[in-house]
Amino acid sequence: MDEDDRSGQIALIETRIEQLAEMAERCRKFILASKVLIAAGAALLLGAVLGLLGSNAVALLGAIAAVLGGIVSLGSNVSTLRQTTAAMAEAEALRSDLIGRIDLRLFRDARRLGA
């Protein structure tokens, strides 16, 4: 495998790492939104149970739906984030391995080379 081929593979892997990093960031945002949704639903549920919202069945059902939807979204995005992080670690290890295989040459003094 020549250095140009390795350089091309490294560039592809770096592009993939960037895509995975963007996906991970989206997951983190959804995780935060899910936690906010759970908290808001729990607050509405507590308010409905304590009678602060009156006897509004729609508010109670909405609060339950918010809590359950937040929990489902949280679990899904946490799982996706774990998978994405693992894929990033694999890609970074592969990139490091390819970089380690490149035959690097050191130039100690550029003046000796005619520069």
MILUMFI-595291 format. One record per residue: residue number from 0; residue in three letters; x, y, z of N, C-alpha, C, O in turn; chain. Coordinates in pm, whole numbers, plus 32768, in hexadecimal, padded with zeros to 4 digits. Layout:
BEGIN
+-----+-----+------+------+------+-------+-------+-------+------+------+------+------+------+------+---+
:   k :   r : n.xx : n.yy : n.zz : ca.xx : ca.yy : ca.zz : c.xx : c.yy : c.zz : o.xx : o.yy : o.zz : c :
+-----+-----+------+------+------+-------+-------+-------+------+------+------+------+------+------+---+
: NUM : ALA :    X :    Y :    Z :     X :     Y :     Z :    X :    Y :    Z :    X :    Y :    Z : A :
...
+-----+-----+------+------+------+-------+-------+-------+------+------+------+------+------+------+---+
end
This chain:
BEGIN
+-----+-----+------+------+------+-------+-------+-------+------+------+------+------+------+------+---+
:   k :   r : n.xx : n.yy : n.zz : ca.xx : ca.yy : ca.zz : c.xx : c.yy : c.zz : o.xx : o.yy : o.zz : c :
+-----+-----+------+------+------+-------+-------+-------+------+------+------+------+------+------+---+
:   0 : MET : 8055 : 7F8B : 8000 :  8000 :  8000 :  8000 : 805A : 807C : 8000 : 80AF : 808A : 8058 : A :
:   1 : ASP : 8048 : 80D4 : 7FA0 :  809F :  8149 :  7F98 : 8067 : 81BA : 7FEF : 7FF6 : 81B4 : 801F : A :
:   2 : GLU : 80BA : 8222 : 8000 :  8096 :  8290 :  805A : 801F : 82E0 : 8028 : 7FD0 : 8311 : 8079 : A :
:   3 : ASP : 8010 : 82EE : 7FA4 :  7F9D :  8338 :  7F6E : 7F1B : 82F2 : 7F91 : 7EB7 : 8332 : 7FB3 : A :
:   4 : ASP : 7F1D : 826D : 7F86 :  7EA6 :  821F :  7FA9 : 7E86 : 822D : 803D : 7E12 : 823D : 8063 : A :
:   5 : ARG : 7EED : 8227 : 8091 :  7ED8 :  8239 :  8121 : 7EA5 : 82C5 : 813F : 7E4D : 82D7 : 8194 : A :
:   6 : SER : 7EDB : 8327 : 80FD :  7EAE :  83B1 :  8113 : 7E1B : 83C1 : 80ED : 7DD0 : 8406 : 8132 : A :
:   7 : GLY : 7DF4 : 8382 : 8081 :  7D67 :  8386 :  8058 : 7D0D : 8341 : 80BD : 7CA1 : 8371 : 80DD : A :
:   8 : GLN : 7D3C : 82CE : 80F0 :  7CEE :  8287 :  8155 : 7CE4 : 82D9 : 81D5 : 7C7A : 82DE : 8214 : A :
:   9 : ILE : 7D51 : 8318 : 81FB :  7D50 :  836B :  8274 : 7CEE : 83DF : 8263 : 7CA4 : 8400 : 82C0 : A :
:  10 : ALA : 7CED : 841C : 81EE :  7C8F :  848A :  81D5 : 7BFE : 845A : 81DE : 7BA9 : 84A0 : 8216 : A :
:  11 : LEU : 7BE2 : 83E3 : 81A9 :  7B5A :  83AC :  81B2 : 7B34 : 838F : 8242 : 7AC3 : 83A9 : 826C : A :
:  12 : ILE : 7B92 : 8359 : 828D :  7B77 :  833B :  831A : 7B5F : 83BB : 8368 : 7B07 : 83BF : 83BE : A :
:  13 : GLU : 7BAE : 8423 : 834C :  7B9A :  84A3 :  8392 : 7B11 : 84DF : 8371 : 7AD2 : 851B : 83C8 : A :
:  14 : THR : 7AE5 : 84D0 : 82F6 :  7A5F :  84FE :  82CF : 79F6 : 84B1 : 831E : 7995 : 84EB : 834F : A :
:  15 : ARG : 7A09 : 842E : 8329 :  79AB :  83DB :  8374 : 79A9 : 8402 : 8408 : 793F : 8406 : 8446 : A :
:  16 : ILE : 7A1D : 841E : 8440 :  7A25 :  8448 :  84CC : 79D9 : 84CB : 84E1 : 7993 : 84DA : 8545 : A :
:  17 : GLU : 79E7 : 8529 : 8484 :  799E :  85A7 :  848D : 7907 : 8590 : 8487 : 78BB : 85CD : 84D2 : A :
:  18 : GLN : 78DB : 8536 : 842E :  784C :  8517 :  8425 : 781A : 84D8 : 84A7 : 77AD : 84FA : 84D7 : A :
:  19 : LEU : 7868 : 847F : 84DF :  7842 :  843F :  855D : 783E : 84A4 : 85CF : 77E9 : 849C : 8627 : A :
:  20 : ALA : 789B : 8502 : 85CE :  789C :  856A :  8636 : 781F : 85C1 : 862D : 77E5 : 85E6 : 8693 : A :
:  21 : GLU : 77F5 : 85E2 : 85B3 :  777A :  862F :  85A1 : 7701 : 85DF : 85D1 : 76A7 : 8617 : 8610 : A :
:  22 : MET : 76FF : 855E : 85B4 :  7691 :  8509 :  85E1 : 768D : 8502 : 867A : 7622 : 8507 : 86B6 : A :
:  23 : ALA : 7701 : 84F7 : 86B6 :  7709 :  84F2 :  8748 : 76D6 : 8574 : 8785 : 7691 : 8572 : 87EB : A :
:  24 : GLU : 76F8 : 85E3 : 8748 :  76CA :  8664 :  877B : 7631 : 866E : 876F : 75F0 : 86A1 : 87CA : A :
:  25 : ARG : 75F8 : 863E : 8701 :  7565 :  863E :  86F3 : 7526 : 85E7 : 875F : 74C0 : 860C : 8799 : A :
:  26 : CYS : 7563 : 8574 : 877B :  752F :  851C :  87E4 : 7532 : 8561 : 886B : 74D3 : 8556 : 88B9 : A :
:  27 : ARG : 759E : 85A9 : 8887 :  75A8 :  85F0 :  8906 : 753A : 865A : 8912 : 7501 : 866D : 897E : A :
:  28 : LYS : 751C : 869E : 88A4 :  74B1 :  8702 :  88A6 : 742A : 86C1 : 88BD : 73D9 : 86F4 : 890A : A :
:  29 : PHE : 7411 : 864F : 887D :  7393 :  8608 :  8891 : 7389 : 85D1 : 891F : 731C : 85CF : 8958 : A :
:  30 : ILE : 73F8 : 85A6 : 8957 :  73F9 :  8576 :  89E1 : 73D1 : 85E6 : 8A40 : 7380 : 85D2 : 8A9A : A :
:  31 : LEU : 740A : 865C : 8A2A :  73E7 :  86D0 :  8A7D : 7353 : 86F2 : 8A6D : 730E : 870B : 8AD1 : A :
:  32 : ALA : 7322 : 86F4 : 89F2 :  7294 :  8712 :  89DA : 723B : 86A8 : 8A1B : 71D0 : 86C9 : 8A4F : A :
:  33 : SER : 7265 : 862C : 8A17 :  7216 :  85C1 :  8A55 : 720F : 85D3 : 8AEC : 71A5 : 85BF : 8B29 : A :
:  34 : LYS : 727E : 85FA : 8B29 :  727E :  8611 :  8BBA : 7223 : 8686 : 8BDE : 71DC : 8682 : 8C43 : A :
:  35 : VAL : 7226 : 86EF : 8B8C :  71CD :  8761 :  8BA4 : 713B : 8736 : 8B96 : 70E7 : 875E : 8BE6 : A :
:  36 : LEU : 711D : 86E5 : 8B32 :  7096 :  86B4 :  8B1C : 7067 : 865E : 8B92 : 6FF5 : 866A : 8BBE : A :
:  37 : ILE : 70BD : 8609 : 8BC4 :  709B :  85B6 :  8C38 : 707E : 860E : 8CB1 : 701C : 85FA : 8CF8 : A :
:  38 : ALA : 70D5 : 8671 : 8CC8 :  70C1 :  86CB :  8D3B : 7040 : 871B : 8D2E : 6FF6 : 872A : 8D8F : A :
:  39 : ALA : 7026 : 874F : 8CB7 :  6FAB :  879B :  8CA2 : 6F30 : 8742 : 8CB3 : 6ECE : 876B : 8CF1 : A :
:  40 : GLY : 6F36 : 86CB : 8C7D :  6EC6 :  866D :  8C8C : 6EB0 : 8646 : 8D1D : 6E3F : 863C : 8D4B : A :
:  41 : ALA : 6F1E : 8630 : 8D65 :  6F12 :  860D :  8DF3 : 6ED7 : 8682 : 8E43 : 6E86 : 866C : 8E9D : A :
:  42 : ALA : 6F00 : 86FC : 8E23 :  6EC9 :  8771 :  8E67 : 6E34 : 877F : 8E4B : 6DE5 : 879B : 8EA5 : A :
:  43 : LEU : 6E0C : 876C : 8DCE :  6D7E :  8772 :  8DAB : 6D30 : 8701 : 8DEF : 6CC0 : 8716 : 8E1E : A :
:  44 : LEU : 6D6B : 868C : 8DF3 :  6D2C :  861A :  8E35 : 6D18 : 8635 : 8EC9 : 6CAE : 861A : 8F01 : A :
:  45 : LEU : 6D7F : 866B : 8F09 :  6D76 :  868E :  8F96 : 6D0C : 86F9 : 8FAD : 6CBD : 86F1 : 900C : A :
:  46 : GLY : 6D0A : 875C : 8F55 :  6CA4 :  87C5 :  8F60 : 6C18 : 878E : 8F4F : 6BBC : 87BA : 8F93 : A :
:  47 : ALA : 6C07 : 8730 : 8EF5 :  6B83 :  86F4 :  8EDF : 6B5A : 869E : 8F56 : 6AE6 : 86A0 : 8F7E : A :
:  48 : VAL : 6BB9 : 8654 : 8F8E :  6B9B :  85FE :  9000 : 6B77 : 8653 : 907C : 6B1D : 862F : 90C8 : A :
:  49 : LEU : 6BBE : 86C2 : 908F :  6BA4 :  8719 :  9101 : 6B29 : 8771 : 90ED : 6AFF : 87B7 : 9148 : A :
:  50 : GLY : 6AF1 : 876E : 9076 :  6A79 :  87BB :  905B : 6A93 : 884A : 9032 : 6A36 : 889B : 902D : A :
:  51 : LEU : 6B10 : 886C : 9016 :  6B32 :  88F5 :  8FEE : 6AFC : 8918 : 8F63 : 6AE6 : 898D : 8F44 : A :
:  52 : LEU : 6AE9 : 88B3 : 8F12 :  6AB7 :  88C8 :  8E8A : 6A22 : 88AB : 8E7E : 69EB : 88A9 : 8E10 : A :
:  53 : GLY : 69E2 : 8895 : 8EF0 :  6955 :  8871 :  8EED : 6947 : 87DE : 8ECA : 69A7 : 8792 : 8ED3 : A :
:  54 : SER : 68D3 : 87B8 : 8EA2 :  68BD :  872C :  8E7E : 68BC : 871F : 8DE6 : 685B : 86F2 : 8DAA : A :
:  55 : ASN : 692A : 8748 : 8DAB :  6936 :  8748 :  8D1A : 6977 : 86C6 : 8CED : 69EF : 86B3 : 8CFE : A :
:  56 : ALA : 6929 : 866D : 8CB3 :  695B :  85EB :  8C87 : 69BD : 85FA : 8C13 : 6A1A : 85AA : 8C06 : A :
:  57 : VAL : 69A8 : 865E : 8BC1 :  6A02 :  8674 :  8B50 : 6A8E : 8698 : 8B80 : 6AF1 : 8666 : 8B49 : A :
:  58 : ALA : 6A98 : 86EC : 8BE5 :  6B1A :  8712 :  8C1D : 6B5E : 8699 : 8C5B : 6BD7 : 8687 : 8C4D : A :
:  59 : LEU : 6B11 : 8646 : 8CA0 :  6B49 :  85CE :  8CDD : 6B7E : 856E : 8C73 : 6BED : 853A : 8C80 : A :
:  60 : LEU : 6B31 : 8557 : 8C0B :  6B5F :  8500 :  8B9E : 6BD7 : 853B : 8B55 : 6C33 : 84F2 : 8B2F : A :
:  61 : GLY : 6BD6 : 85BE : 8B42 :  6C48 :  8600 :  8B01 : 6CC6 : 85F2 : 8B54 : 6D33 : 85DD : 8B1E : A :
:  62 : ALA : 6CB9 : 85FF : 8BD8 :  6D2C :  85F2 :  8C31 : 6D63 : 8564 : 8C2D : 6DDC : 8550 : 8C27 : A :
:  63 : ILE : 6D0A : 8503 : 8C2F :  6D37 :  8477 :  8C28 : 6D7B : 845B : 8BA2 : 6DE3 : 8419 : 8B9C : A :
:  64 : ALA : 6D41 : 848F : 8B36 :  6D7D :  847D :  8AB2 : 6E06 : 84BF : 8AAA : 6E63 : 8488 : 8A6E : A :
:  65 : ALA : 6E14 : 8534 : 8AE6 :  6E95 :  8579 :  8AE5 : 6EFF : 852B : 8B30 : 6F70 : 851E : 8B01 : A :
:  66 : VAL : 6EDB : 84F5 : 8BA3 :  6F3B :  84A6 :  8BF2 : 6F63 : 8428 : 8BA5 : 6FD9 : 840A : 8B98 : A :
:  67 : LEU : 6F00 : 83E0 : 8B72 :  6F1F :  8363 :  8B2A : 6F6C : 837E : 8AA9 : 6FCB : 8336 : 8A89 : A :
:  68 : GLY : 6F43 : 83E3 : 8A5F :  6F8B :  8406 :  89E4 : 7019 : 8431 : 8A00 : 7075 : 840F : 89B5 : A :
:  69 : GLY : 702D : 847D : 8A6A :  70B4 :  84A7 :  8A90 : 710B : 8431 : 8AB6 : 7181 : 842C : 8A93 : A :
:  70 : ILE : 70D2 : 83D1 : 8AFE :  711E :  835B :  8B26 : 7147 : 8309 : 8AAC : 71B9 : 82DB : 8AA3 : A :
:  71 : VAL : 70EB : 82F6 : 8A4F :  7109 :  82A9 :  89D6 : 7175 : 82F0 : 8984 : 71D4 : 82B1 : 8956 : A :
:  72 : SER : 7165 : 8372 : 8972 :  71C7 :  83C0 :  8926 : 7250 : 83BF : 896A : 72B7 : 83B4 : 8927 : A :
:  73 : LEU : 7250 : 83CB : 89ED :  72CE :  83C9 :  8A38 : 7317 : 8344 : 8A25 : 738E : 8341 : 8A08 : A :
:  74 : GLY : 72CE : 82D7 : 8A36 :  730C :  8253 :  8A27 : 7342 : 823B : 899C : 73AF : 8205 : 898B : A :
:  75 : SER : 72F5 : 8263 : 893A :  7320 :  824F :  88AF : 739E : 829F : 888F : 73FB : 826B : 8851 : A :
:  76 : ASN : 73A0 : 831B : 88BA :  7413 :  8370 :  889A : 748F : 834C : 88EC : 74FF : 835B : 88BB : A :
:  77 : VAL : 747D : 831D : 8965 :  74F0 :  82EF :  89B4 : 752F : 8275 : 8970 : 75A9 : 826A : 8967 : A :
:  78 : SER : 74DB : 821A : 8940 :  750C :  81A4 :  88FA : 7556 : 81CB : 887A : 75C1 : 8196 : 885D : A :
:  79 : THR : 751B : 8226 : 882E :  755B :  8253 :  87B2 : 75DF : 829A : 87CF : 7640 : 8288 : 8786 : A :
:  80 : LEU : 75E2 : 82E9 : 883A :  765E :  832F :  885E : 76CC : 82CB : 8881 : 773F : 82DE : 885B : A :
:  81 : ARG : 76AA : 8262 : 88CA :  770D :  81FB :  88ED : 7744 : 81B8 : 886F : 77BD : 81A3 : 8863 : A :
:  82 : GLN : 76EB : 8195 : 8813 :  7717 :  8155 :  8797 : 776E : 81B3 : 8745 : 77D2 : 8189 : 870A : A :
:  83 : THR : 7747 : 8230 : 8740 :  7794 :  8294 :  86F4 : 781E : 82A9 : 8730 : 7881 : 82B4 : 86E8 : A :
:  84 : THR : 7823 : 82B0 : 87B4 :  78A4 :  82C1 :  87F9 : 78FF : 8249 : 87E1 : 7977 : 8259 : 87CD : A :
:  85 : ALA : 78C6 : 81D2 : 87E2 :  7916 :  8159 :  87C7 : 7949 : 815A : 8737 : 79BC : 8136 : 871D : A :
:  86 : ALA : 78F5 : 8183 : 86D9 :  791F :  818A :  864C : 798C : 81F3 : 863A : 79E9 : 81DF : 85EC : A :
:  87 : MET : 7981 : 8263 : 8682 :  79EA :  82C9 :  867B : 7A6F : 8294 : 86B0 : 7AD8 : 82AE : 8676 : A :
:  88 : ALA : 7A69 : 824A : 871E :  7AE4 :  8212 :  8758 : 7B25 : 81B0 : 86F7 : 7B9F : 81AE : 86E8 : A :
:  89 : GLU : 7AD5 : 815E : 86B5 :  7B0B :  8100 :  8652 : 7B4A : 814A : 85DD : 7BB7 : 8127 : 85B0 : A :
:  90 : ALA : 7B06 : 81B1 : 85AB :  7B3A :  81FE :  853A : 7BBB : 8246 : 8560 : 7C19 : 824B : 8511 : A :
:  91 : GLU : 7BC0 : 827C : 85D9 :  7C3A :  82C0 :  8605 : 7CAE : 825F : 8615 : 7D20 : 8281 : 85F6 : A :
:  92 : ALA : 7C91 : 81E6 : 8644 :  7CFA :  8180 :  8651 : 7D2E : 8157 : 85C7 : 7DA6 : 8146 : 85B5 : A :
:  93 : LEU : 7CD3 : 8147 : 8567 :  7CFB :  8125 :  84E0 : 7D4F : 8194 : 84A2 : 7DB4 : 817B : 8460 : A :
:  94 : ARG : 7D23 : 8210 : 84B7 :  7D6F :  8283 :  8484 : 7DFB : 8286 : 84C0 : 7E5C : 829B : 8478 : A :
:  95 : SER : 7E06 : 8271 : 8542 :  7E88 :  8270 :  8584 : 7EE1 : 8201 : 854E : 7F5A : 8214 : 853B : A :
:  96 : ASP : 7EA5 : 818E : 8535 :  7EF1 :  811E :  84FD : 7F26 : 8140 : 8472 : 7F9A : 8125 : 8453 : A :
:  97 : LEU : 7ED0 : 817B : 841F :  7EFD :  81A0 :  8397 : 7F68 : 820C : 839B : 7FC8 : 8208 : 834E : A :
:  98 : ILE : 7F59 : 826B : 83F4 :  7FBF :  82D4 :  8401 : 8043 : 8296 : 842F : 80AE : 82BE : 8401 : A :
:  99 : GLY : 803A : 8237 : 848A :  80B3 :  81F4 :  84BD : 80FD : 81A5 : 8452 : 8176 : 818E : 845E : A :
: 100 : ARG : 80B6 : 817A : 83EB :  80F5 :  812C :  8381 : 8138 : 8182 : 8316 : 8183 : 814E : 82C3 : A :
: 101 : ILE : 811E : 8202 : 8318 :  815B :  825A :  82B4 : 81EF : 8269 : 82D3 : 8216 : 8281 : 8346 : A :
: 102 : ASP : 8241 : 825B : 826C :  82D2 :  8269 :  827C : 82F4 : 82FD : 8279 : 82FC : 833A : 820F : A :
: 103 : LEU : 8307 : 8336 : 82EF :  8326 :  83C4 :  82F9 : 83BC : 83D9 : 82F5 : 8409 : 838C : 832E : A :
: 104 : ARG : 83E3 : 8441 : 82B0 :  8471 :  8464 :  82A8 : 8485 : 84EB : 82EA : 8438 : 8549 : 82D4 : A :
: 105 : LEU : 84EC : 84F4 : 833A :  850B :  8571 :  837E : 8573 : 85BF : 832D : 85D4 : 8585 : 82FD : A :
: 106 : PHE : 855E : 863F : 8320 :  85BF :  8697 :  82E0 : 85F8 : 86F1 : 834C : 85B4 : 874A : 8380 : A :
: 107 : ARG : 8673 : 86D7 : 836E :  86B1 :  871F :  83DD : 86DA : 87AD : 83B5 : 86C6 : 880C : 8401 : A :
: 108 : ASP : 8712 : 87BC : 833E :  8744 :  8840 :  8318 : 871E : 8858 : 8285 : 8752 : 8816 : 822B : A :
: 109 : ALA : 86C5 : 88B4 : 826F :  8696 :  88D0 :  81E7 : 8705 : 890B : 8191 : 8700 : 88FF : 8117 : A :
: 110 : ARG : 8767 : 894A : 81CD :  87D5 :  8987 :  817E : 8827 : 891E : 8137 : 885B : 8938 : 80CA : A :
: 111 : ARG : 8834 : 88A8 : 816F :  8880 :  883E :  812E : 8839 : 880A : 80B2 : 8879 : 87D2 : 8059 : A :
: 112 : LEU : 87B8 : 881C : 80AD :  876B :  87E9 :  803C : 8765 : 884B : 7FC9 : 8726 : 8830 : 7F62 : A :
: 113 : GLY : 87A4 : 88BB : 7FD9 :  87A7 :  891E :  7F6D : 8737 : 8983 : 7F76 : 871C : 89C9 : 7F15 : A :
: 114 : ALA : 86F5 : 898C : 7FE5 :  8687 :  89EE :  7FF5 : 86BB : 8A72 : 8024 : 866E : 8ACF : 8037 : A :
+-----+-----+------+------+------+-------+-------+-------+------+------+------+------+------+------+---+
end
